[in-house]
């Protein structure tokens, strides 16, 4: 599977998508208009090994709900991501059996290398 989960209203996601020059074979899923399914999230978990790795602590709702001092279990991270798209760290790029989560320079660079050697 070659897929990117992103937010169309996010300038950072748009910049990264332009920068890595996604192949046409990639499925692009705007998580605001096409919500993440349980199956999508479970596939991401299988590749990443952690729901926490997929969770964004920078999300506005994280601050609004004052979740900073809450102790979460993996199932809590999963349920929050399924509850609202903003809790997914973005973008999430799946290139076959590799997953790239977030927008750090290092992650974007490794994703770009992976896409261009496939």
DAJO-V920568 format. One record per run of one state. SS is the DSSP state (alpha for helix, beta for strand, coil for the rest). FROM is the first residue (numbers start at 1). LEN is the number of residues. Records with the same first field share a line. If there is no record, write none. Layout:
SS=FROM-LEN + FROM-LEN
This chain:
coil=1-1 + 7-4 + 21-6 + 31-7 + 49-3 + 56-4 + 65-9 + 84-1 + 89-3 + 96-2 + 102-3 + 118-1
beta=2-5 + 27-4 + 55-1 + 88-1 + 92-4 + 98-4
alpha=11-10 + 38-11 + 52-3 + 60-5 + 74-10 + 85-3 + 105-13
